[in-house]
Amino acid sequence: MTTVSLLVSVTEEYLDRMPEIVQTLESIGMTNIQSMEAVGVITGSLDDSKVSDVSDIEGVAQVKPSREIQILPPDSEIQ
């Protein structure tokens, strides 16, 4: 069982129903959920065996793995 971080995009027609989508994601086991209603994106962590279930949720437009990006401080040397 491996946990993956996901970015879930919500269709424009469902932006006003994002709390319902968040509840559905919680019910299938998503944790660490952050909902950004202004841009129609939900992030969270989920067991990789359940990722395909997210695409089946009504109102979900796209599901992508989330990637972590680190930026060096401005005073660091160029590598």
C-alpha positions as CSV (number, residue, x, y, z in Angstrom):
1,M,0.0,0.0,0.0
2,T,1.6,3.2,-1.2
3,T,0.2,6.6,-0.6
4,V,0.3,9.2,-3.5
5,S,-0.3,12.9,-3.5
6,L,-3.0,14.0,-6.0
7,L,-4.2,17.1,-7.7
8,V,-7.9,16.8,-8.5
9,S,-9.5,19.3,-11.0
10,V,-13.2,20.0,-10.7
11,T,-15.3,20.9,-13.7
12,E,-16.6,24.5,-13.9
13,E,-20.2,23.2,-13.5
14,Y,-19.4,21.6,-10.2
15,L,-17.4,24.5,-8.5
16,D,-20.3,25.3,-6.2
17,R,-20.5,21.6,-5.2
18,M,-16.8,21.2,-4.2
19,P,-17.7,20.5,-0.5
20,E,-19.7,17.5,-1.7
21,I,-16.7,16.3,-3.8
22,V,-14.4,16.7,-0.8
23,Q,-16.8,14.6,1.3
24,T,-16.8,11.9,-1.4
25,L,-13.0,12.0,-1.5
26,E,-12.9,11.6,2.3
27,S,-15.2,8.6,2.1
28,I,-12.9,6.8,-0.2
29,G,-9.9,7.5,2.1
30,M,-8.3,10.7,0.9
31,T,-6.4,12.5,3.7
32,N,-4.6,15.9,4.1
33,I,-7.3,17.5,1.9
34,Q,-7.0,21.1,0.8
35,S,-9.8,22.6,-1.2
36,M,-9.1,25.7,-3.4
37,E,-12.6,26.6,-4.5
38,A,-11.5,29.7,-6.3
39,V,-9.5,27.7,-8.9
40,G,-11.4,24.4,-8.7
41,V,-8.6,22.3,-7.4
42,I,-8.5,19.8,-4.5
43,T,-5.3,18.3,-3.2
44,G,-4.7,15.3,-0.9
45,S,-3.2,12.0,-0.3
46,L,-4.7,8.6,-1.2
47,D,-3.8,4.9,-1.4
48,D,-2.6,4.3,-5.0
49,S,-5.0,1.4,-5.4
50,K,-7.9,3.9,-5.1
51,V,-6.7,6.6,-7.6
52,S,-9.0,5.2,-10.4
53,D,-12.0,5.7,-8.1
54,V,-11.4,9.5,-8.0
55,S,-11.9,9.8,-11.8
56,D,-15.3,8.2,-11.4
57,I,-16.6,10.9,-9.1
58,E,-19.1,13.1,-10.7
59,G,-17.7,16.6,-11.3
60,V,-14.1,15.5,-11.4
61,A,-12.4,16.7,-14.6
62,Q,-8.9,15.5,-14.1
63,V,-6.7,13.6,-11.6
64,K,-2.9,14.0,-11.7
65,P,-0.1,13.1,-9.3
66,S,1.1,16.1,-7.3
67,R,4.8,16.9,-7.5
68,E,6.9,18.7,-4.9
69,I,9.1,21.5,-6.1
70,Q,11.8,23.1,-4.1
71,I,13.4,26.5,-4.9
72,L,16.7,27.5,-3.5
73,P,17.0,30.7,-1.5
74,P,17.9,33.8,-3.6
75,D,21.3,34.1,-2.0
76,S,22.4,30.5,-2.8
77,E,25.0,29.7,-5.4
78,I,23.9,28.7,-8.9
79,Q,24.3,25.0,-9.4
